[in-house]
Every structure is written in structure tokens, then in C-alpha cells.
Amino acid sequence: MLPSTTRLAIKICGLSTPDTVGAAMRAEATHLGFVHFPKSPRHVEADQLRALAAPVPAHIGRVAVLVDPTDDILSQLTATSALTALQLHGKESPERAAAIRARFGLPVWKAISVKTRADIAAAKAYNSAADFLLFDAKTPEGAALPGGMGLRFDWTLLRGVPISMPWGLSGGLGIDNVAQAIHITGAPLVDVSSGVESAPGIKSVDKIMAFCNAASS
């Protein structure tokens, strides 16, 4: 499932409890993200993902967030029939992204780590390999996590850059800056994780509601 082109899309990522899944739905998030990466404090196993996604209506996207996943991991997760998209947040090449899409039959989102405008330009390599690009802040070399660290990049880098496929903005978004980020970039989708947490991996129901309100206002 890809975001609509007619309304702002909001993805709440790193959900791991029924309460926060429910909050995201009540706040009218369009997409829910579930991280399957053991190093992450937001990691959920396949059975957890299935249970969390079970009450989510069909019009809300359910996205697995993965880091250089093996085919075995992808088979396990897609066997749950709980997902509408696969988000690749590692160093997957365009060829690997295309192979995953072909084998598993789900739309592929590719996270693009951004520090300079050249990083945005390099995303063109995924034009025919993925279905959606997610521009995120580049984490420090050697960081344990590829995202979800509350880092942001210079959003003005996206101004005037032609992006020929669906895309969204991630990295360092929060209640206080999401409206500014949308104004600067024109992002059709915003993706938040640590910005709606009370502690690493612990989502706040109140912050989820406040973020969605701020993004939609």
C-alpha cells in the first residue's frame, strides 16, 4: 500500500503495544510501522507483529521496517499476511530491493540516508527498483541503528529537487517541528518514531495524538 497523493500521509513507526497501535488508529495515522531488527529497542517478533496488526483496518498501511533482511526473515514476516509493504532501512542495493519486490509481491519502501544533496540525487538509482522513497537523516558511521535516533538533516536540501516517485520525510520529526518540516519540504508523508516516545522504544499515546494533530493542522 502506497500513500495517497490527495492527503497528507502520517506513519507512526516502531509500534510495539496494542495501546499505541490503537492510539495511532484513533489519531488517523495512515500507516503503522513495525520494526523487525533485534538491535532496536522497538523490535517485534513475527508473532507480535501479527497480533498487533490484527485489529488494523485494511485502509491503514502496515509496514515492516527491516535492515538488510535475509530471504528467510522476509518469508517469515510475509507469511503472517499482516503486511502491506516492506521498508528497507539498511544498505540494500537497487538490485536487492527489486529482487525482494519480485519475490515477495509487496511494495518496497527504501530509506535513503541524507546528509548532502548528493545523497538525494543518488536515490534516483531506486526509481525502478522500489515503490517509495523515505528520506531520513544519515546516522554517524558505526552507529548501532540506521534510524530512530532523533537525528534530522537539512530539510532545505529537498527544495527544488525533482523526485519522480512517491516519497516521504523521516528523521528528527516531532510535535514541535513537523508542521515546519512539511512547509519546507512539501513532504506528502511524514514518518515519526522517537519523536513520539517517552523513552527509547516506549511510545506515548499522548504524543502520538499530538503529533498527528500537529501534522494535519
C-alpha positions as CSV (number, residue, x, y, z in Angstrom):
1,M,0.0,0.0,0.0
2,L,1.3,3.4,-1.0
3,P,0.3,6.8,0.5
4,S,-2.5,8.7,-1.1
5,T,-1.5,11.6,-3.3
6,T,-4.5,13.6,-2.2
7,R,-4.0,14.0,1.5
8,L,-1.0,14.1,3.9
9,A,0.0,10.7,5.0
10,I,1.3,10.0,8.5
11,K,3.3,7.0,9.5
12,I,3.8,6.2,13.2
13,C,6.8,3.8,13.3
14,G,8.2,1.5,15.9
15,L,4.9,0.5,17.4
16,S,5.1,-2.4,19.8
17,T,2.0,-2.4,22.1
18,P,-1.8,-2.7,21.4
19,D,-2.4,0.6,23.2
20,T,-0.1,2.6,21.0
21,V,-1.4,0.9,17.8
22,G,-4.9,1.9,19.0
23,A,-3.8,5.5,19.6
24,A,-2.3,5.7,16.1
25,M,-5.5,4.5,14.6
26,R,-7.6,6.9,16.6
27,A,-5.3,9.7,15.6
28,E,-5.9,8.8,11.9
29,A,-2.4,7.8,11.0
30,T,-2.4,6.4,7.5
31,H,0.5,3.9,8.1
32,L,1.8,1.9,11.0
33,G,5.4,0.8,11.2
34,F,6.7,-2.4,12.9
35,V,10.4,-2.8,13.4
36,H,11.9,-6.2,13.0
37,F,15.6,-5.7,13.9
38,P,16.9,-7.2,17.1
39,K,19.3,-4.4,17.8
40,S,16.4,-1.9,18.0
41,P,14.5,-1.1,21.2
42,R,11.4,-1.2,19.0
43,H,12.0,-4.8,17.8
44,V,8.9,-7.1,17.5
45,E,8.9,-10.7,16.5
46,A,6.8,-12.1,13.7
47,D,4.1,-13.4,16.1
48,Q,3.9,-10.0,17.9
49,L,3.7,-8.2,14.5
50,R,0.8,-10.4,13.5
51,A,-1.1,-9.8,16.8
52,L,-0.5,-6.0,16.7
53,A,-1.7,-5.8,13.1
54,A,-4.7,-8.0,13.5
55,P,-7.2,-5.1,14.5
56,V,-5.9,-2.7,12.0
57,P,-8.4,-2.0,9.2
58,A,-7.5,-2.6,5.6
59,H,-7.3,1.1,4.7
60,I,-4.3,1.7,7.1
61,G,-0.9,0.5,5.8
62,R,1.1,-2.0,7.8
63,V,4.8,-1.6,7.1
64,A,7.6,-3.9,8.3
65,V,10.8,-2.0,8.9
66,L,13.9,-4.1,8.2
67,V,17.6,-3.8,8.0
68,D,19.4,-5.9,5.3
69,P,16.9,-8.7,5.8
70,T,17.6,-12.3,4.5
71,D,15.0,-14.0,2.4
72,D,14.3,-16.3,5.4
73,I,13.3,-13.3,7.5
74,L,11.2,-11.9,4.8
75,S,9.5,-15.2,4.3
76,Q,8.7,-15.5,8.0
77,L,7.2,-12.0,8.1
78,T,5.2,-12.1,4.9
79,A,3.8,-15.4,5.9
80,T,1.8,-13.5,8.6
81,S,-0.2,-11.9,5.9
82,A,-0.2,-8.8,8.1
83,L,1.8,-6.5,5.9
84,T,1.1,-4.1,3.1
85,A,4.7,-3.0,2.5
86,L,8.3,-3.8,3.3
87,Q,10.6,-0.9,4.3
88,L,14.3,-1.5,3.7
89,H,16.4,0.6,6.1
90,G,19.8,-0.9,5.5
91,K,22.3,-0.8,2.7
92,E,20.2,-2.7,0.3
93,S,21.2,-2.1,-3.3
94,P,18.6,-1.3,-6.1
95,E,19.1,-4.8,-7.3
96,R,18.3,-6.3,-3.9
97,A,15.3,-4.1,-3.5
98,A,14.0,-5.1,-6.9
99,A,14.6,-8.8,-6.1
100,I,12.7,-8.5,-2.8
101,R,9.7,-6.9,-4.5
102,A,9.6,-9.5,-7.2
103,R,9.9,-12.5,-4.8
104,F,7.6,-11.3,-2.1
105,G,5.0,-9.4,-4.0
106,L,4.7,-6.4,-1.7
107,P,5.5,-2.7,-2.4
108,V,9.1,-1.9,-1.3
109,W,9.9,1.3,0.6
110,K,13.6,2.3,0.6
111,A,15.0,4.5,3.2
112,I,17.6,7.0,1.9
113,S,20.2,8.3,4.3
114,V,20.7,12.0,3.7
115,K,23.5,14.4,4.7
116,T,24.0,16.3,1.4
117,R,22.1,17.0,-1.8
118,A,24.2,14.3,-3.5
119,D,22.5,11.7,-1.3
120,I,19.1,12.8,-2.5
121,A,20.3,12.7,-6.1
122,A,21.7,9.2,-5.7
123,A,18.2,8.0,-4.7
124,K,17.4,8.0,-8.5
125,A,19.0,4.6,-8.6
126,Y,15.9,3.2,-6.9
127,N,13.4,4.6,-9.4
128,S,12.6,1.3,-11.0
129,A,13.6,-0.9,-8.0
130,A,11.4,0.4,-5.2
131,D,7.9,1.9,-4.9
132,F,8.5,4.6,-2.3
133,L,11.5,6.6,-1.0
134,L,11.8,7.7,2.6
135,F,14.4,10.4,3.1
136,D,15.9,10.0,6.6
137,A,18.9,11.5,8.4
138,K,22.2,9.8,7.9
139,T,23.4,8.3,11.2
140,P,27.0,8.5,12.4
141,E,29.4,5.9,11.0
142,G,29.4,2.8,13.1
143,A,26.1,3.7,14.8
144,A,24.2,0.6,16.1
145,L,20.9,1.8,14.5
146,P,20.3,3.1,11.0
147,G,17.4,5.3,12.1
148,G,15.1,6.1,15.0
149,M,17.8,8.2,16.8
150,G,16.1,11.5,16.6
151,L,18.5,12.9,14.1
152,R,17.4,15.3,11.3
153,F,19.0,16.6,8.1
154,D,18.8,20.0,6.5
155,W,15.3,19.9,5.1
156,T,16.0,22.7,2.7
157,L,18.1,20.2,0.7
158,L,14.8,18.9,-0.7
159,R,13.7,22.2,-2.1
160,G,13.5,22.3,-5.8
161,V,14.7,18.7,-6.2
162,P,12.6,16.8,-8.7
163,I,11.6,13.4,-7.2
164,S,10.0,11.2,-9.8
165,M,8.4,8.7,-7.4
166,P,6.3,8.7,-4.2
167,W,8.3,9.8,-1.2
168,G,8.2,10.8,2.4
169,L,10.2,12.5,5.1
170,S,11.7,11.0,8.3
171,G,14.4,11.8,10.8
172,G,14.1,14.0,13.8
173,L,10.5,14.9,13.4
174,G,8.4,15.8,16.4
175,I,5.4,17.6,17.6
176,D,7.1,21.0,17.6
177,N,8.7,20.8,14.1
178,V,6.5,18.6,11.9
179,A,4.5,21.5,10.5
180,Q,7.7,23.4,9.7
181,A,9.1,20.3,8.0
182,I,6.0,19.9,5.8
183,H,6.1,23.6,4.9
184,I,9.8,23.5,3.9
185,T,9.8,20.2,2.0
186,G,6.2,19.7,0.8
187,A,6.5,16.1,2.0
188,P,3.4,14.1,1.1
189,L,4.2,11.7,4.0
190,V,5.8,12.2,7.4
191,D,7.3,9.4,9.4
192,V,7.9,9.6,13.2
193,S,9.4,7.2,15.7
194,S,11.5,8.6,18.6
195,G,9.6,11.9,18.3
196,V,6.5,10.3,19.9
197,E,8.4,8.4,22.7
198,S,8.7,8.9,26.4
199,A,11.9,6.7,26.4
200,P,13.7,4.8,23.7
201,G,11.2,2.2,22.3
202,I,8.4,3.4,24.6
203,K,5.7,5.2,22.6
204,S,3.5,7.8,24.2
205,V,-0.3,7.7,23.5
206,D,-0.5,11.4,24.1
207,K,2.5,12.3,21.9
208,I,1.1,10.1,19.0
209,M,-2.2,12.1,19.2
210,A,-0.4,15.4,19.4
211,F,1.9,14.6,16.5
212,C,-0.9,13.7,14.2
213,N,-2.8,16.8,15.1
214,A,0.3,19.0,14.5
215,A,1.0,17.4,11.2
216,S,-2.6,17.7,10.0
217,S,-3.2,21.3,11.2
